[in-house]
Amino acid sequence: MVYQLPLTRIHLINIIAQLSFDYLLLRYAGGRALAYLIMSSFFAGSLHPCAGHFIAEHYVFDPQPKSANEASKLIPVPETFSYYGPLNLLTYNVGLHNEHHDFPAIPWTRLPVLHEIAKDYYADLPHHKSWTWVIWQFIWDKEVGLWCRVKRKEGGRKVGGWREDELGSHEGKGAGIPGVK
């Protein structure tokens, strides 16, 4: 089961803001401007090579070896994967995904420098060199698909220690929430 976030007030505010922006854009800039934004989602979730980043980052492509027929022989699978290729120049270094998860406060402009400094630590981790190949493999390889994601035994809300009843409970308080001033 995938953890489902509860719909909170901040989600409703976000939906209202998005619909209001879309209405104003349509009214004052026309249908072509709104169509441009809708069509640009093609780059984020389609067969376009740049869309391969989500699949490359969060899906497992290297299955456990055949010899791993017991739990004691299983090799830990990384939860995220990096992409080391030229499209990082066009995508704000989103492919340096393990580096980003290890050091989330490093801005995207500095991730290549971080990668060079810590290259030895990332060299042995599974990674991708082509988002086009990722999409091809995702579609045609029977060993790869929607079910090939890392699922933590203890669930996905472990990071940060948030409980469901805490989500949204600090809205409007501002102070004390990381990143909110």
Secondary structure, DSSP 8 states (H G I E B T S, - for coil): --------HHHHHHHHHHHHHHHHHHHHH-HHHHHHHHHHGGGTSSSSGGGHHHHHHHS--S---TT--SGGG-----S--EE-SGGGGTTTTTT-HHHHHH-TTS-GGGHHHHHHHTHHHHTTS-EES-HHHHHHHHHH-TT-STT-S---TT-TT-GGG--GGGTTTTTTT-TTSTT--
